[in-house]
Amino acid sequence: MRRFAVLLLGGLLVGGAPAPPAALAAEPEEPSVLPDGHGRDETFYACTACHSTALIRRSGFTRQQWDELIDWMVEKQNMNPLEPEERKLIVDYLAAAFPPRHTRPPAFANPFATN
Ligand code: HEC
């Protein structure tokens, strides 16, 4: 029993070390990793076909920048174009949930984020 506890603690310590990006992308995700909001589920399913939400969550853009980013994803990354209504829903969600962050004090950096 005691040995088990030691192993468990060791596992926690190792688990706390920064994980390589591959491990991050391999983590199973569900829509609740994104902030609540209208359009969250649609965004999750449209945007996690190629990469995890980590790229999205670390970003902060204006509505126009999110809109342009989707163009970029379609033109350069072979993303399937979104239907106009779905696109509006998703861009509105992204702009509300991930607005530009003008200041990023180091104190707010997530020590476990890999990028
Ligand atoms: C068809 C595949 C695909 C889909 C679908 C997709 N992306 Fe991407 N996305 C990529 C690729 C490839 C990159 C570049 C990754 C890299 O930098 O190595 C990327 C990068 C990004 C980045 C980082 C941009 C930067 O330079 O900081 C963000 C943010 C992003 N995607 C958001 C989204 C959002 C939001 C959606 C849904 C609307 C989405 N992606 C859907 C392929 C995709």
Boltz pocket constraint, residues with backbone or C-beta under 6 A from the ligand:
constraints:
  - pocket:
      binder: B
      contacts: [[A, 43], [A, 46], [A, 47], [A, 48], [A, 49], [A, 50], [A, 51], [A, 55], [A, 56], [A, 59], [A, 69], [A, 70], [A, 73], [A, 77], [A, 78], [A, 79], [A, 80], [A, 90], [A, 94]]
      max_distance: 6.0
